[in-house]
Amino acid sequence: MNIVDRAEVGVDARKLLVLAPMLLCFLLGTMTGAYLFTFLDVFALLIPASLTGCVGLFYMLFRQRLKGYLQNSETERLNKDFEKIRGTLERAQMFLRSFNASHRNSKGGDDNKENNGQVVIELEEGFEDMLERMRDIEEGIEHFCHTPRSTDSQHERVSGQHDI
């Protein structure tokens, strides 16, 4: 079995983990509904309808809180990742600076020293550029996460619907 086949088996296994409980709940619901129909007649449908209504009400009440929690946890994760990347880039930049300083002081061929120095200078400039772009991205994410999204609330007021 090649790597593509193994990946497809993994995807199918994950699908099965979702679909098997759904099938089990469907079968359990049909058997329970048939049993309750003998006692409650048509009113047996009130049980799944009330269960669905309660879950929908719970979702509607706690949607914003859950959304805020997920947004905050994602922001924290991104900040940790940015700090790791920033630390790695700054350490690499310091290493290049020390490498550049040590090669300026070392004895050797002037051509080789100039080539190494030019490479180090280009790498330092690249690292500085990457760090600056990372700071810009981080500021953009922070601004996005802390700015209320008025377009969603305006859309919900106009249409009277909530997105799922």
DAHU-V717166 format. One record per residue. N is the residue number from 0. RES is the residue in three letters. SS is DSSP state (H for helix, E for strand, C for the rest). D_CENTER is the distance of its C-alpha to the mean C-alpha in Angstrom with 1 decimal. Layout:
N;RES;SS;D_CENTER
N;RES;SS;D_CENTER
This chain:
0;MET;C;31.6
1;ASN;C;29.6
2;ILE;H;25.9
3;VAL;H;25.1
4;ASP;H;27.0
5;ARG;H;25.2
6;ALA;H;21.8
7;GLU;H;23.3
8;VAL;H;24.6
9;GLY;H;21.3
10;VAL;H;19.8
11;ASP;H;22.9
12;ALA;H;22.8
13;ARG;H;19.4
14;LYS;H;20.8
15;LEU;H;23.9
16;LEU;H;22.0
17;VAL;H;21.0
18;LEU;H;24.2
19;ALA;H;26.7
20;PRO;H;26.0
21;MET;H;26.0
22;LEU;H;29.4
23;LEU;H;30.7
24;CYS;H;29.8
25;PHE;H;31.5
26;LEU;H;34.6
27;LEU;H;34.7
28;GLY;H;34.4
29;THR;H;37.2
30;MET;H;39.5
31;THR;H;39.0
32;GLY;H;39.5
33;ALA;H;42.7
34;TYR;H;43.9
35;LEU;H;43.3
36;PHE;H;44.9
37;THR;H;48.2
38;PHE;H;48.2
39;LEU;H;46.5
40;ASP;H;47.2
41;VAL;H;45.0
42;PHE;H;43.6
43;ALA;H;41.6
44;LEU;H;39.0
45;LEU;H;38.5
46;ILE;H;36.6
47;PRO;H;33.6
48;ALA;H;33.7
49;SER;H;33.7
50;LEU;H;30.9
51;THR;H;28.7
52;GLY;H;29.8
53;CYS;H;28.9
54;VAL;H;25.3
55;GLY;H;25.0
56;LEU;H;26.5
57;PHE;H;24.3
58;TYR;H;21.2
59;MET;H;22.8
60;LEU;H;23.7
61;PHE;H;20.5
62;ARG;H;18.0
63;GLN;H;17.8
64;ARG;H;17.6
65;LEU;H;14.8
66;LYS;H;12.9
67;GLY;H;13.8
68;TYR;H;12.9
69;LEU;H;9.3
70;GLN;H;9.2
71;ASN;H;11.1
72;SER;H;9.3
73;GLU;H;6.1
74;THR;H;9.0
75;GLU;H;10.8
76;ARG;H;8.5
77;LEU;H;8.4
78;ASN;H;12.1
79;LYS;H;12.9
80;ASP;H;11.7
81;PHE;H;13.7
82;GLU;H;16.5
83;LYS;H;16.7
84;ILE;H;16.8
85;ARG;H;19.2
86;GLY;H;21.4
87;THR;H;21.6
88;LEU;H;22.6
89;GLU;H;25.1
90;ARG;H;26.6
91;ALA;H;27.1
92;GLN;H;28.6
93;MET;H;30.9
94;PHE;H;31.9
95;LEU;H;32.8
96;ARG;H;34.8
97;SER;H;36.7
98;PHE;H;37.2
99;ASN;H;38.6
100;ALA;H;40.8
101;SER;H;42.2
102;HIS;H;42.9
103;ARG;H;44.8
104;ASN;H;47.0
105;SER;C;47.6
106;LYS;C;50.6
107;GLY;C;50.2
108;GLY;C;50.7
109;ASP;H;50.0
110;ASP;H;48.4
111;ASN;H;45.9
112;LYS;H;45.1
113;GLU;H;44.6
114;ASN;H;42.2
115;ASN;H;40.2
116;GLY;H;40.2
117;GLN;H;39.0
118;VAL;H;36.2
119;VAL;H;35.1
120;ILE;H;35.4
121;GLU;H;33.3
122;LEU;H;30.6
123;GLU;H;30.7
124;GLU;H;30.4
125;GLY;H;27.4
126;PHE;H;25.7
127;GLU;H;26.7
128;ASP;H;25.3
129;MET;H;21.9
130;LEU;H;21.9
131;GLU;H;22.9
132;ARG;H;20.2
133;MET;H;17.5
134;ARG;H;19.2
135;ASP;H;19.2
136;ILE;H;15.5
137;GLU;H;14.9
138;GLU;H;17.5
139;GLY;H;16.0
140;ILE;H;12.6
141;GLU;H;14.9
142;HIS;H;17.1
143;PHE;H;14.6
144;CYS;H;13.2
145;HIS;H;16.8
146;THR;C;18.5
147;PRO;C;19.3
148;ARG;C;18.6
149;SER;H;22.2
150;THR;H;22.0
151;ASP;H;20.3
152;SER;H;23.0
153;GLN;H;25.7
154;HIS;H;24.6
155;GLU;H;24.7
156;ARG;H;28.1
157;VAL;H;29.5
158;SER;H;28.5
159;GLY;C;28.7
160;GLN;C;25.7
161;HIS;C;22.3
162;ASP;C;19.2
163;ILE;C;17.9
